Structure formats: structure tokens, C-alpha cells
Amino acid sequence: MKTWKKLRNWMDGKLIDWKNFVEEENAGMGTVEVILIIVVLVGIVIIFKSQITELVESIFSKITKQVNKV
């Protein structure tokens, strides 16, 4: 019986070590994900820069015209 108890304690210790390792490894994932999202957004802005500029200018001109009517 002592052998099973030792084995159980050893397995519990390994399980706790594994949980700690997994939690530590996932802690940095948020940073990596945020960096990847920023890179993708910057890439989209670079690719569609002219279209985005035209859209924003159009929206602001419409806003300006609507403000002048009020």
C-alpha cells in the first residue's frame, strides 16, 4: 500500500507541475496574438491605403455638408 501512496503522491506532483507549465506557456499567448492582429491591420491599411483615404474623405465631406445645413 505504501508503494501506491508514493506513486499517487508522485503523480499528483507531476500533474501540478504540468498545470503550472501549461499556465505559464499560455500567459504569453495574449501578447503574440495582439502583435499578429496589429501586423495584419497594418498590412491591410498599406494594401488599401488609397481606397481608405477616399472613403474617409468622402465621409468627412458629407459630414461637413450636413453640418452646414443644420
Buried (B, 14 or more C-beta within 10 A) or exposed (E): EEEEEEEEEEEEEEEEEEEEEEEEEEEEEEEEEEEEEEEEEEEEEEEEEEEEEEEEEEEEEEEEEEEEEE
